[in-house]
């Protein structure tokens, strides 16, 4: 991708079933910006994929919101089951001291449970994940990196299937009769859904058990940050995010250390986000917090009182741009890497504008069977 001068050092001046990530505009922005990163790349292969995805950016923007606005709204049970796939509470298994490398982090749900138990045994220095069963502990801690990994793998497999059919279809075959058409539609689905979970991991709140600020008397910060502020910005937000992502492709360099390893790349993104949790808290304390939140049971606790976003959005702007740009950069890497691993299939024949706006849930196939 294109590298330019750093946007500016000034950029640098947990989860329940009710918490969402970024809101609709944020997830849409991550998708749209990622298509432009690829389309404007100096890499001809990335340009080729980007040109195709850019023509489908409206589809991708909608699909990027499906996990929140469709799947989690199906029923309370579906919400409770799928919500943990949107976050990973790293404070339950990260040890105090130097930050770990992605290769040091869990490789599956079983090793995640082992890491949390090991951390809990250290005593009062680290929190223990609540829950009296493995299922409850997994649900509390979250498992977003594994969701990213498996959807990425589904996307690679679909690209491979498209590639396998190249040259086997008569050139006069109508699009609707081309067996590749259905597969490309499926690839677009995975591409858009992958955007959601990558975007989640670019949000610091989705990497901590203190997802909404209650531990620091800042309850309600989650929605204020990811939705109210993001929604308040003018229409040039996405263009500015693209500019930052192209100037400073942070995740491109980090992902290059783990080629063909989407899980390690997902962990790299989560670690990058987690380091900014205190930055987000400090922005709130300095610029927006008026009255601290009051802890208590869910029905009795009181959210913090904050200034209207019109008064504070300029102070948050650089940080929000940075996190959205990081998510878009990471997403563009996942997309082009999956396409390359899948054999770089030709997608230019695809002309359909039809897609399922309410697709069925993609199974969480990495999760142990529940009894």
C-alpha positions as a printed NumPy array, in Angstrom:
array([[  0.   ,   0.   ,   0.   ],
       [  1.069,   3.596,  -0.346],
       [  3.205,   4.999,   2.422],
       [  3.33 ,   8.731,   3.107],
       [  4.307,  11.001,   5.941],
       [  2.83 ,  10.316,   9.356],
       [ -0.535,  11.989,   9.884],
       [  0.765,  13.577,  13.057],
       [  1.854,  12.706,  16.525],
       [ -1.152,  14.662,  17.778],
       [ -3.272,  11.599,  16.992],
       [ -2.035,   9.999,  20.171],
       [ -2.408,  13.387,  22.368],
       [-15.857,  -4.413,  29.139],
       [-18.508,  -6.346,  26.815],
       [-22.154,  -7.11 ,  27.562],
       [-24.754,  -8.392,  25.134],
       [-26.13 ,  -4.855,  24.856],
       [-22.907,  -3.269,  23.578],
       [-22.237,  -2.844,  19.884],
       [-19.1  ,  -1.693,  18.082],
       [-18.654,   1.496,  16.086],
       [-22.314,   1.833,  15.223],
       [-23.579,   1.626,  11.663],
       [-21.566,   4.52 ,  10.259],
       [-18.286,   3.294,  11.702],
       [-18.624,  -0.212,  10.295],
       [-19.733,   1.181,   6.944],
       [-16.734,   3.538,   6.9  ],
       [-14.228,   0.772,   7.621],
       [-15.58 ,  -1.21 ,   4.655],
       [-15.695,   1.676,   2.206],
       [-12.248,   2.945,   3.108],
       [-10.772,  -0.557,   2.786],
       [-12.068,  -0.83 ,  -0.794],
       [-10.414,   2.498,  -1.665],
       [ -7.114,   1.508,  -0.03 ],
       [ -6.932,  -1.455,  -2.393],
       [ -8.254,   0.395,  -5.447],
       [ -5.666,   3.168,  -5.   ],
       [ -2.777,   0.843,  -4.139],
       [  0.49 ,   0.857,  -6.07 ],
       [  0.195,  -2.932,  -6.245],
       [ -1.542,  -3.905,  -9.539],
       [ -3.012,  -7.064,  -7.991],
       [ -4.474,  -5.147,  -5.055],
       [ -5.825,  -2.555,  -7.497],
       [ -7.61 ,  -5.29 ,  -9.425],
       [ -9.381,  -6.637,  -6.356],
       [-10.022,  -3.131,  -5.038],
       [-11.693,  -2.029,  -8.266],
       [-14.128,  -4.93 ,  -7.975],
       [-14.865,  -4.368,  -4.279],
       [-15.277,  -0.63 ,  -4.744],
       [-18.145,  -1.309,  -7.148],
       [-19.77 ,  -3.344,  -4.376],
       [-19.057,  -0.986,  -1.487],
       [-22.745,  -0.314,  -0.821],
       [-23.334,  -4.048,  -0.395],
       [-20.245,  -4.38 ,   1.777],
       [-21.257,  -1.454,   3.979],
       [-24.613,  -3.088,   4.666],
       [-23.166,  -6.565,   5.207],
       [-20.629,  -5.112,   7.63 ],
       [-23.552,  -4.197,   9.886],
       [-25.449,  -7.494,   9.586],
       [-23.914,  -9.111,  12.71 ],
       [-25.35 ,  -6.256,  14.814],
       [-28.54 ,  -5.177,  13.09 ],
       [-29.696,  -8.606,  11.869],
       [-28.178, -11.503,  13.787],
       [-28.126,  -9.944,  17.254],
       [-31.669,  -8.662,  16.837],
       [-33.123, -12.066,  15.957],
       [-33.796, -13.027,  19.578],
       [-32.41 , -12.601,  23.074],
       [-30.937, -16.094,  22.871],
       [-29.207, -15.339,  19.565],
       [-27.848, -12.09 ,  20.974],
       [-26.436, -13.839,  24.028],
       [-24.893, -16.591,  21.902],
       [-23.281, -14.381,  19.245],
       [-22.303, -11.319,  21.309],
       [-18.995, -12.827,  22.578],
       [-17.803, -13.208,  18.988],
       [-17.598,  -9.408,  18.803],
       [-14.935,  -8.918,  21.485],
       [-11.997, -10.375,  23.372],
       [-11.371,  -9.288,  26.971],
       [ -7.599,  -9.41 ,  26.997],
       [ -7.246,  -8.383,  30.633],
       [ -8.362, -11.9  ,  31.617],
       [ -5.27 , -13.544,  30.138],
       [ -2.615, -10.866,  29.575],
       [  0.026, -10.964,  32.293],
       [  1.318,  -7.748,  33.897],
       [  4.558,  -6.504,  32.403],
       [  5.765,  -6.405,  28.826],
       [  3.027,  -6.831,  26.189],
       [  2.997, -10.263,  24.537],
       [  3.556, -11.012,  20.882],
       [  0.718, -12.436,  18.781],
       [  2.506, -15.785,  18.596],
       [  2.302, -16.041,  22.4  ],
       [ -1.501, -15.815,  22.474],
       [ -4.12 , -18.615,  22.429],
       [ -4.569, -20.648,  19.257],
       [ -8.087, -21.924,  20.026],
       [-10.841, -21.763,  22.631],
       [ -9.265, -24.548,  24.696],
       [ -5.924, -22.751,  24.985],
       [ -7.794, -19.524,  25.779],
       [ -9.371, -21.237,  28.795],
       [ -5.949, -22.511,  29.88 ],
       [ -4.428, -19.024,  29.575],
       [ -7.237, -17.48 ,  31.638],
       [ -6.898, -20.117,  34.363],
       [ -3.14 , -19.592,  34.492],
       [ -3.576, -15.845,  34.824],
       [ -6.244, -16.205,  37.504],
       [ -3.844, -18.308,  39.585],
       [ -1.448, -15.361,  39.808],
       [ -3.635, -13.767,  42.472],
       [ -4.951, -10.252,  42.946],
       [ -2.697,  -8.65 ,  40.329],
       [ -4.949,  -9.831,  37.506],
       [ -8.722, -10.32 ,  37.201],
       [-10.261, -13.784,  37.038],
       [-12.892, -14.355,  34.389],
       [-16.239, -14.979,  36.127],
       [-18.305, -18.088,  35.498],
       [-18.671, -21.547,  37.018],
       [-18.44 , -23.438,  33.701],
       [-16.128, -23.274,  30.694],
       [-18.999, -22.082,  28.506],
       [-19.778, -19.18 ,  30.835],
       [-16.118, -18.205,  31.077],
       [-15.717, -18.276,  27.302],
       [-18.863, -16.186,  26.857],
       [-17.63 , -13.636,  29.371],
       [-14.144, -13.303,  27.885],
       [-15.188, -13.315,  24.222],
       [-13.541, -14.903,  21.207],
       [-13.444, -12.376,  18.341],
       [ -9.999, -13.371,  16.949],
       [-11.254, -16.899,  16.26 ],
       [-14.317, -15.468,  14.506],
       [-12.045, -13.429,  12.238],
       [ -9.86 , -16.469,  11.556],
       [-12.684, -18.807,  10.552],
       [-14.55 , -16.316,   8.358],
       [-11.247, -15.539,   6.645],
       [-10.772, -19.266,   6.022],
       [-14.307, -19.491,   4.602],
       [-13.474, -16.621,   2.249],
       [-10.248, -18.288,   1.067],
       [-12.114, -21.539,   0.389],
       [-14.762, -19.713,  -1.641],
       [-12.136, -17.916,  -3.723],
       [-10.479, -21.284,  -4.379],
       [-13.788, -22.714,  -5.6  ],
       [-14.213, -19.783,  -7.995],
       [-10.668, -20.277,  -9.265],
       [-11.261, -23.991,  -9.837],
       [-14.151, -23.189, -12.2  ],
       [-12.18 , -20.774, -14.379],
       [-12.018, -21.928, -17.979],
       [-14.76 , -24.479, -17.442],
       [-17.651, -22.2  , -18.391],
       [-18.636, -21.366, -21.963],
       [-18.017, -17.696, -22.736],
       [-21.616, -17.354, -23.957],
       [-23.077, -18.594, -20.659],
       [-25.377, -16.037, -19.064],
       [-24.309, -14.691, -15.692],
       [-27.245, -16.255, -13.883],
       [-26.311, -19.664, -15.297],
       [-22.607, -19.345, -14.527],
       [-21.843, -21.552, -11.489],
       [-19.28 , -18.976, -10.401],
       [-21.952, -16.311,  -9.904],
       [-23.369, -17.901,  -6.764],
       [-19.86 , -18.398,  -5.404],
       [-18.922, -14.748,  -5.955],
       [-22.104, -13.714,  -4.13 ],
       [-20.989, -15.965,  -1.293],
       [-17.521, -14.401,  -1.339],
       [-19.058, -10.923,  -1.11 ],
       [-21.055, -12.093,   1.913],
       [-17.929, -13.338,   3.686],
       [-16.043, -10.191,   2.67 ],
       [-18.664,  -7.926,   4.231],
       [-19.166, -10.009,   7.371],
       [-15.4  , -10.201,   7.911],
       [-15.379,  -6.399,   7.859],
       [-17.599,  -6.282,  10.922],
       [-15.41 ,  -8.379,  13.176],
       [-12.178,  -6.75 ,  12.01 ],
       [-13.781,  -3.383,  12.732],
       [-14.741,  -4.591,  16.201],
       [-11.125,  -5.46 ,  17.   ],
       [ -9.997,  -1.976,  15.946],
       [-12.074,  -0.507,  18.8  ],
       [-10.194,  -0.478,  22.152],
       [-13.41 ,  -1.13 ,  24.071],
       [-13.723,  -4.496,  22.331],
       [-10.488,  -5.716,  23.9  ],
       [-11.312,  -5.137,  27.574],
       [-13.764,  -6.334,  30.205],
       [-14.246,  -2.651,  31.064],
       [-16.033,  -2.182,  27.77 ],
       [-18.19 ,   0.724,  28.9  ],
       [-16.074,   2.59 ,  31.445],
       [-17.814,   1.443,  34.622],
       [-14.573,   0.343,  36.305],
       [-13.233,   3.899,  36.061],
       [-16.528,   5.669,  36.867],
       [-17.032,   6.504,  33.178],
       [-20.088,   4.35 ,  32.503],
       [-21.677,   4.949,  29.112],
       [-18.437,   5.819,  27.327],
       [-18.817,   2.987,  24.803],
       [-21.815,   4.363,  22.93 ],
       [-20.696,   7.971,  23.313],
       [-17.399,   7.153,  21.615],
       [-18.325,   4.716,  18.884],
       [-21.756,   5.98 ,  17.826],
       [-22.657,   9.461,  19.048],
       [-19.296,  11.001,  18.204],
       [-18.78 ,   9.109,  14.947],
       [-22.281,   9.963,  13.735],
       [-21.714,  13.661,  14.45 ],
       [-18.873,  14.197,  11.978],
       [-19.361,  15.815,   8.552],
       [-19.347,  13.791,   5.349],
       [-15.601,  14.241,   4.882],
       [-14.866,  11.778,   7.711],
       [-14.403,   8.794,   5.402],
       [-12.066,  10.731,   3.089],
       [ -9.938,  11.765,   6.048],
       [ -9.84 ,   8.184,   7.336],
       [ -8.67 ,   7.025,   3.902],
       [ -5.944,   9.659,   3.843],
       [ -4.685,   8.561,   7.256],
       [ -4.793,   4.86 ,   6.343],
       [ -2.729,   5.517,   3.214],
       [ -0.269,   7.765,   5.03 ],
       [  0.233,   5.421,   7.94 ],
       [ -0.616,   1.756,   7.178],
       [  0.146,   0.515,  10.699],
       [ -1.284,  -2.967,  10.356],
       [  0.26 ,  -3.671,   6.955],
       [  3.712,  -3.884,   8.542],
       [  2.477,  -5.881,  11.53 ],
       [  0.572,  -8.36 ,   9.375],
       [  3.635,  -8.914,   7.187],
       [  5.298, -10.632,  10.153],
       [  2.625, -13.366,  10.079],
       [  1.994, -14.295,   6.424],
       [ -0.93 , -16.647,   5.827],
       [ -1.75 , -16.608,   9.537],
       [ -5.076, -14.784,  10.011],
       [ -5.303, -15.685,  13.701],
       [ -1.945, -14.103,  14.542],
       [ -2.922, -11.103,  12.452],
       [ -6.197, -10.797,  14.364],
       [ -4.273, -10.938,  17.642],
       [ -1.904,  -8.249,  16.332],
       [ -4.893,  -5.987,  15.683],
       [ -6.374,  -6.705,  19.12 ],
       [ -3.059,  -5.915,  20.821],
       [ -2.75 ,  -2.692,  18.844],
       [ -6.214,  -1.609,  19.981],
       [ -5.765,  -2.649,  23.595],
       [ -2.817,  -0.314,  24.069],
       [ -5.091,   2.671,  23.383],
       [ -7.681,   1.914,  26.052],
       [ -6.186,   4.424,  28.491],
       [ -5.942,   7.029,  25.721],
       [ -9.69 ,   6.767,  25.204],
       [-10.397,   7.014,  28.926],
       [ -8.143,  10.06 ,  29.225],
       [ -9.891,  11.835,  26.358],
       [-13.188,  11.38 ,  28.166],
       [-11.839,  12.616,  31.501],
       [-10.204,  15.656,  29.933],
       [-12.836,  16.791,  27.447],
       [-16.291,  15.266,  27.887],
       [-16.947,  13.897,  31.379],
       [-19.132,  16.135,  33.558],
       [-20.32 ,  13.761,  36.283],
       [-18.968,  10.32 ,  37.108],
       [-21.147,   7.26 ,  36.759],
       [-22.681,   5.575,  39.794],
       [-22.192,   1.823,  40.135],
       [-24.901,  -0.577,  41.161],
       [-27.134,  -3.283,  39.774],
       [-28.073,  -2.867,  36.115],
       [-31.456,  -1.306,  36.98 ],
       [-30.089,   1.104,  39.57 ],
       [-26.718,   2.221,  38.243],
       [-26.398,   5.643,  36.661],
       [-24.4  ,   6.477,  33.559],
       [-21.902,   9.312,  33.571],
       [-23.057,  12.716,  32.405],
       [-21.185,  14.115,  29.413],
       [-21.021,  17.184,  27.222],
       [-22.898,  17.184,  23.942],
       [-20.788,  15.643,  21.178],
       [-20.854,  18.908,  19.225],
       [-18.738,  20.384,  22.017],
       [-16.198,  17.557,  22.127],
       [-15.952,  16.   ,  18.679],
       [-12.949,  18.09 ,  17.66 ],
       [-10.984,  16.756,  20.627],
       [-11.816,  13.132,  19.772],
       [-11.524,  13.49 ,  16.004],
       [ -7.892,  12.478,  15.5  ],
       [ -8.241,   9.439,  17.733],
       [-11.394,   8.242,  15.976],
       [ -9.741,   8.741,  12.594],
       [ -6.752,   6.724,  13.783],
       [ -8.819,   3.754,  14.974],
       [-11.076,   3.676,  11.904],
       [ -8.021,   3.925,   9.654],
       [ -6.348,   1.087,  11.538],
       [ -9.435,  -1.073,  11.069],
       [ -9.658,  -0.251,   7.358],
       [ -5.955,  -0.927,   6.834],
       [ -6.233,  -4.293,   8.59 ],
       [ -9.372,  -5.183,   6.634],
       [ -7.766,  -4.386,   3.282],
       [ -4.905,  -6.721,   4.213],
       [ -7.268,  -9.547,   5.169],
       [ -9.202,  -9.136,   1.929],
       [ -6.265,  -9.118,  -0.471],
       [ -4.461, -11.891,   1.406],
       [ -7.547, -14.131,   1.239],
       [ -7.908, -13.444,  -2.48 ],
       [ -4.266, -14.325,  -3.102],
       [ -4.455, -17.479,  -0.992],
       [ -7.55 , -18.439,  -2.952],
       [ -5.616, -18.349,  -6.22 ],
       [ -6.441, -14.767,  -7.282],
       [ -9.638, -15.697,  -9.15 ],
       [-11.004, -13.423, -11.852],
       [-14.133, -11.671, -10.552],
       [-14.638,  -9.247, -13.435],
       [-17.405, -11.331, -15.057],
       [-19.728, -10.78 , -12.074],
       [-22.58 ,  -8.377, -12.835],
       [-25.196,  -9.187, -10.209],
       [-26.512,  -6.511,  -7.854],
       [-28.675,  -8.919,  -5.893],
       [-27.631, -10.056,  -2.443],
       [-29.253, -11.318,   0.738],
       [-29.794,  -8.334,   3.029],
       [-30.695, -10.64 ,   5.943],
       [-28.369, -13.63 ,   5.548],
       [-28.45 , -16.572,   7.911],
       [-25.957, -16.663,  10.755],
       [-22.544, -17.98 ,   9.741],
       [-21.879, -20.765,  12.28 ],
       [-19.265, -20.24 ,  14.976],
       [-17.535, -23.47 ,  13.995],
       [-14.563, -22.941,  16.305],
       [-16.778, -23.172,  19.382],
       [-16.989, -26.464,  21.32 ],
       [-20.32 , -28.25 ,  21.1  ],
       [-22.573, -27.191,  23.962],
       [-24.317, -29.842,  26.01 ]])
